[in-house]
Amino acid sequence: MSTQNQISIEIPQTVIDDVIAKLQDCKNQLAPYLQALTTEERQSLFKLGNKTVATVQKTKIYMNSNPEFIPAYMNISEFTKDEKVVSQLQPIVNLTAQLHSDTDDTMMLAGSEALQSALLYYGQVKEANSKGVPTAKPIYDDLSERFKRGTYKKKTQ
């Protein structure tokens, strides 16, 4: 286990509070327009990716230039509204995906380093407890709960 420190930052609490407030404001502003889906609903829908977004946008252009191919049973107004929402939300989805990725990576790196240090401390406490250091016992008893392993039964052959 390496103890090389790859991240050494301190984010001021005022920055965290400000970002949370701004994100909450964004969520509140968009809330009337957003719709949550169940897992089953998500699985049943056509998926929109880079290629399919371009297909929808290109189709809109062709519908404007060649309306003779629009099926009579197609709701053009709803298609136009849906395409506009996709175009409006795409930059927000991209930005939040980047933010999620960067914050998740930073938290993972800092968390990994913090856990490595915690394990070093736990190892020292465990060693002190095994040597009979009385002040180590309550710490060891508390922390060792996190490292209990389940019992595994060997398969009989």
Secondary structure, DSSP 8 states (H G I E B T S, - for coil): ------------HHHHHHHHHHHHHHHHHHGGG-----HHHHHHS----HHHHHHHHHHHHHHHH-GGGS-TTS-HHHHHHHHHHHHHHHHHHHHHHHHHHHHHHHHHHHHHHHHHHHHHHHHHHHHHHHTT-TTHHHHHHHHHGGG----------
